[in-house]
Amino acid sequence: MTHEFGFEFAPSEVYEDHLEELLDRLELQETGAYKPPLPRLGMGQPTLEIISPRPDIGDLVDYLDASVLARGRVTVPTQRITFLVKLNPPKELTWWNRLWDDPLKHFPTVRVTIELVQVGASLTPISTYGEQLIVKKALNEYLIRLHTKTPPCSTDYVPVLGSAFVFAAKMSVEKELGIGGQLETLLKQGKITSPVSANDQQRHFWFVYATFPVEVGRYVISRDRVILDEFEFDKSSLTTVHLAKITAIARYIAALAAFVGSPPKVELTGHTDIRGTEKYNMDLGYRRATAVNDALRKAIDAISPGLSTRMTITLRSFGETKPLIKAHTEAEHARNRRVEVLMQKPLPRCPRVSLQAVVNRALKLIPRLAQPEERQRLSCLLGKVRQKGTDDRWIDPQGVLNVYNRDSQFGTYPLILVRDFLSGYTHSLTDAELLASLERMDEQIIEGIGQVNHFIQVLSGAASSGIPLLAKMKAMDTLRAWMYARVKDPKSIYSCYPDV
């Protein structure tokens, strides 16, 4: 499928051997050569159930101008969601990357939710803005908020796997899930008539996500401490479960190295049960840690060649001195025969601060500005941004220069969003720094308008001198028309700059 825009909630590297099988199966699905069995959920194909579109994206993530018009839910064979796995990038710090066993073995069916989402003017056309980081992060946060009551900043993971698709991907999504024609009910629910207009296609997208039972957490390794237990008595050889967990650890370490920008430090501690002499058990614990070290380095280099040589992996043995539990039975002794993998736990990914909170704070600071015209413009801009449906796009001087040079034709790339600026990092600024940032944004908007007028004059002068610059003139005229149409639009932030 090529109809998706990026979404980073889950990676594609999943149990190397089984993933190849899944992707081969997916390619057969795309060519029509493979038809997976339908779920045993009654007669015929799975049935899409219409459910409430609340809570809405805008309700949970106020910095994204998007609303769920209609929502449906269907239970499908888990193999049907392999297309979601395939579409997500590898080496991401996600729960799916930390799975050590195949969920298809334990959860033959999975619940899938499909949402019909409408975006406001700021994100239209969505085919252009869907790749922006603000959209990806917002959808990620939205899923977390939907599936947990704890603050997203402290959430280790939620068992959800999802992706966003452009409107034209409707039939592809239906085919992958085995629900041919059923998304029409969501279109009717969202009051979108057929044939769908070009404007509607650019204002809507599909958001598809699969939700696993919480029990899937049994097969997800921890981010900071993984216990490889149940070594055979008096042996350091690795079991198939050990190797599966080591592969998951390797995927996680490769992703962590990419995330923090440097190889993480890892400590391996070997342990034994209480049987045997203390000296012998210290040696046995070290042999077990060494076996894990060798397998882990090999697994890491298979994912990210050369990474293990840049890493510091410390080996220690505690022998019998630090039992996990007080053991009496053989099963309890087996739990103490272990290697613990201790890793650097990354700082939690906290959500962006509430847009409303930043705007409210900024509005209280605006009276401190010396220039009344500046106070008026920024108060107007912030007042509009806090309202749903505001067009908060603007172009800075560099963007205007790109249009002039035709390095980036106007209309084919995303513009700057005020919401992105306000919710991104401004919450960490002091009052003085926040005011300075707002003043700089105000200056950039004004400079962008002035630069458009400047280039129009330059091109007009060149034309009067007989220099043919028709392409540049057309591009700048298009940009000026777009800009001044928004000066007259009360929903646009440019309407706060009528006299510039």
N, C-alpha and C positions, 0 to 999 in steps of 0.2 A: 504494500500500500504506500502511496506517495501523497496522500491527501491530508496528512496530519501537520500540525505545527507543534514545535517542541514543548515537552513537559518533562520535568526532571525528577519526578517523585520516585521513580524506580529504575534500576539499571537493567541491562540485558544479559550480563554475565551470570548465568545460573547453572550450577552443576554441569561442568563442561560437556561431559558425555551426553547427558540427557538433553541439554539445550540443543545440541546439534540435531538430535532426533526430532525435537519439537520444531526447530526451524525448517528442517527438511520437510516435515509434515505440513508446515505452514505454506511453503512454496508449492506443494502439491495442491493445497487448498486453493491457492491463487490461480493455478492453471485449471482447476476443476477436476484434477485426477484423483483427489482424495476427498472423501465425504465422511467426516467424523460422525459417529452415532449420535442420535438425538437423545436427550436425557429422558429418563423414565419418569416423567412427571405428568402422566395422563396421556391422552391421545394426541398424536401429532407433535408439531414443533413447540418449543417453549413459548409461553404466552407473556407478553409485556403487560404489566399491571401499571396503571396510571396512579401516581401517588401525589401528595401535596408538594407544590414547588417551594414551600417554606421549610426551613429557613433559607433565605436568599443569599447569594454571594455578597451583595452589597450590605446585607445586614451583619455578616460576620467579618467581612474584609472591606472596610469603608473606603480604602484608597483605590479600589478597582471599580470602575464604572461599568458594572455588568449585573444583569438580573436573570434569574432562572425563570423562564416563562412556563416550562412544563418539565415534569420529571416522571420517568418510568422505571420500573424495576423488573428484572427477569432472572430466573435461576437457570444456569446453563452448565454443561459439562466443563470442568476446569480447563480441559485442553482447548476450549474455544477462546480462552483469553491469551493464548500464546502470542497473538498479534500485539497485545499491549506490552508484553515482555520485549518483543523484538523492537518496538518503536522507541524504547527508552535507552538513553546513553549508558555505556558501561562505566565502571570505576566511579560510582557515585556513593556517597555515604548514606545509604538507605537500608532499611530493614531487609528488603529483598536481597540485597547483596550479602547479607549475613546469614542467609538460610543455609543450613548444612544438610538438609534432607529435602527431597522432592515433595512439595505440597500436593501434587497430583496423586501421590500414593495414599495420602491420608484424607484428602478432601476432594472426592471425585466430582462434586458440583460446587459452584460458587455463585454468590449473588452479585449481579451486575446492575449498576444504576446508569441510566442514560439521561442527560439533562440537555434541554434545548436552551441555550444561553443567548441573550441579546445584549449587545454592547452599546454604549452611548457614543456620541459624536467623537469623543477623544480617541476611541479605539477603532473608528471606522476609516478605512476598510480593515477588517480584522486580519485579512491575508497579509497585510503589511505590518500590523502591530502585534500579531500573535507571537512573533519570535522575541519580542522585548522581554527583558528579564523581569520587569515588574509584573507582567502577565503570568509568567511561569511561577514566580515566587508567590503571587497572590493565590493561584489555584492550589499550590502546595499547602499554603496556610489554611485555605478554605477547607480542604479535606481533613486536615488535622483538627480544626475546630468542629467540624461535623461529627467526628468520631471519638472525641475525648472531652471529658469535663475538666481535665486538668489544664493549666496554662500551657500553650504550645512550647514555650521556652523550656519547660522541664520534661517534655514528653520524649521518651526514648524512641518510640515509634508507634504508629497506628497501622494495623494490617490492611492497608489499602494499596491497590496498584491501579494507576490511571493515566489517561492521556486525553489531550484535546484535539479535535478534528475540525477542519473547515467544513462549511455547510454542504459543499458538494460531495463530501464523503459518505453521505447518507446510505447509499446502496452498499458501499463497501463495509460499513459498520454492520448493517443488517446481515450481510453475507457471512462475515466472520462469526457473528453471534448466533447465526441460524434462526433469525427472526424476520425473514423476508417480508417486506412491506409494512411491518408493524410500527415503524417510526412515523408513519402518516398520522397516527393517533396523537402523537406529540405535536405535530404541526397544527392539527385542528385545535388542540388544547391551547396552543400558543397563538391561535388566530392568524396563522400564516396561510394565505390562500395560494392555490395552484392555478396557473404556473407561477413559480416563485420568481419574483422580480430580481434583477441584478442587485438592487439596493438591499433587499432583504438578505440575499446571499452574502453580502459584505458586512451585514450587521449582526449575523448570528453564527454560532458554532456549536458543535456537539461536544459535550464533556462526558467521557465514558470511564467509569471506574469500577473495579471489582473489590468487594469487601470480604475478607476471610474471617472465619471465627477466631476469637481470641486465642483458642488452643494452638493456633499456628505458632505462637510464641515459644512453644516447646522446641521448635526446630530452628530458632534464631539465636545465634551466639551473642553473648554479651559484648559490649564495646570496650570493656576494660579488664575483664577477668573471665577466662574460659578454662573450665576444668576438663581435662582429658583423663577420665578415671577408668577403672576396671581393666587395668593391665593384668595379664595372666600372672599367676604366682611365680616369682623368681625369674620373670622375663622382662625384656625391654622392647620386644617387638610390638609394632603398632597394629591395632585392629582396623577393620573397615570403617567403624564409627569414628575412630581417631582421625583417619585419613580424610573422611568427609568434613569433619570439623576443621581440620588443618587447611583444607582447600578454602573453606569459608573465611577462616582467619586471614589467609593470604589475599583473598579478594578485598577484604576490609582494609588490610594494611596498605595495599596498593592505592585504594581510594583515599585513605587517610593521608598518605604521602602527597597525593595530588592536591588534596584540600588544604593542608597546612603548608605546603611548599617545601617540605624537607622530610627525609625518612624518619619515621617514628622509632623510639627506643622500645625494645621488647625484653622482658625478663622471663626466663623459663625456670621453674623450680620443680625438681623431682622429689617424689615422696614414695614411701613404701608402707607396708603394714608393719606390725610390731614383731613379727616372727623373723628370726635370724639375728646375727650379732649387729651391734650398732655400726661397726666399721664396714661390714659387708653391705648393710643397707644404705650407708652413705654412698658407696660406690654404685650400687644398683640404682639409686635415685638419680645419680649423675648420668648413668648410661641411658636411662629413660629420657632425661632432658636432652641428651645428645641426639637420640633417635628422633625426637620431635624437632629439634633444631635442623637436622639434615633434611627432613621431609618438608619443613616450613620454608626453608630457603629455596628448595627446588620448586615448590608450588608458587612462591612469590615471583621467581624469575620466569616461570612459565606465563605469568600474567603481565609482568613488567620487567623485561630482561635487564639484568644488571642491578636491579634495585636492592637485592639482598646484600650485595657487596658494599653498598653505601650505608647499610644499617648497622646499628649496635644491638646485638642480641646477646644478653648476658645469661649464662647458665649457672645454676646453683643447685645443690642437693641438700635437703633437710633430712633425708633418710626417714627414720621412723619418729623423729622428734616433733613433728607437727601434724598429728592425725586430724583428718577432717571431722571424724566422729569417733566416739568410743565404740570399738568394734568387739563383737562376740561371735557373730555368725560369719560364714564365708562371704556372704553378700555384703556384709558391713566391712569386712577386711578389703574387699574388692574396691570399695569406694575410696579407701585410703591409698590404694595403689594408683597413683595419679601423677600427672604433670600439670601444673598450673601455668597458663599463659597470661602474663600481666602486660597490658598495653596502655599507651597514652590515650586517655579519654578526651576527645575534643570538646571545646566549649560548646554549650548548647546553641542551636540556631534559634535565636529568639525572633518572634514575629516583628514586623514593622510596627512602629507606634501608631496609635489611632490617628487618622487624618484629622478628625474633629478636635482631638486634644492639641495637636500642633497648631491648627488654625486658631483655636481659642487662645492659646498662649501668645501667638504672634499678634493677634488683634489687640491684646492688652499692652503689647510693647510698642505698637505703631505710634502712639502719641508722643513717644520720646524723639521721633525724627524731627529734624529742624525745619525741613521744607514742607509747607502745607500741600503743595501739589503732589509731592511724593507720598505724603500720608494719605491723601485722597485716592491716588491710584492703587496703592497697596491695600488699603481698606476695601476698596471696590473689588480688587482681584481676589483677596482672601474670602470676602463674602460670597463671591460667585462659586469659588472652589468648594465651599462647604455644602453647596446645593447639588443634589443629584441631577445629572443631565447636563452639567456645564461642560462646554468644550474648552478644555484647559491646555490645548496644544499651542505651542509657539515656536518660532524659529530664531536662533541666535545668529550673530554676524557670521560665524564660520559656516553655518548652514546656508546662509544667503550666498556666501562666496562659493560654496560647492555648487550651487545652482548656476551661478554666473560662469564658473569654469566648466560646467557640464560634467564634472566628476560624478555628481549625483543629480540626476534630473529631478526637479521638484515633482512631488506626487508619488514617487516610487520608493520613498524611505520614510521611516517614522520620524515625527517631530518630537521635540522635548515636551514632556508632560509636567505640569506644575505639581500634580499629585505625587508623582515619582520623587520629585525634589523634596517636597515637604515631609513625606513619610519615610524617606530613605535613611537619612542620617541626622537631620536637624534636631531630633530630640536629644542628641548627645552634646549639642552646642550650648555655650553659655548665652545669656540674654544678649550680650553685646555681639557675640559671634552670629547669633540667629538674625539679629537686625542687619548686620553687615551682609549676610548672605541674601536676605530679602532685597536690600538695596542693590546688590550686584545683579540679581535677577531682573529687577526693574530696569536697570541700566542696559542690560543685554537685550531686553524686549524693545526698548526705545532705539538702541543702536541697530537692531535688526530692521526695524521699520525705516530708519534713516538710510541704511545701506541699500535697501531696495530702491528707494527714491534716487539715491546717488547713481546707482548702476543704470537705472532707466535714463537719467540725464546723459550719462556717458554714452550709452548706446544710441540715444537720439542724436547726439552730436556726431557720432561716428557715421550714422546713416546720412546725415545732411552733408557729410564730407565725401559721400560715395563709397564708404567702406561697408561691404555686405556682411552684416552680423545678424541675419534673420533668425537663426536658431537660438542665439543667446537672447535676442529681443523677445522671441516667443516664450522662452522659459521664464524670463523675468516678468513679462506681462501676466503670465499664468500665476506666478507667485504673488504679484501685487494684487491681482483680482481676488485671489483666495484671502489675502490678508485684509483687504478693505471690505470684503463682504462680511468678515467677522467683526470688524470695527462697528458695523451696523447691526450685528446680531447680539441681542441682550444676553444670550446664553454663552457667549464667548468671552474669554478674559480680555480679548482685544477691544471689547466695547468700553473698557476702562481707560483706553488710550485714544479718545476721539480727537484730541487737539494736538497729537504728536505729528 
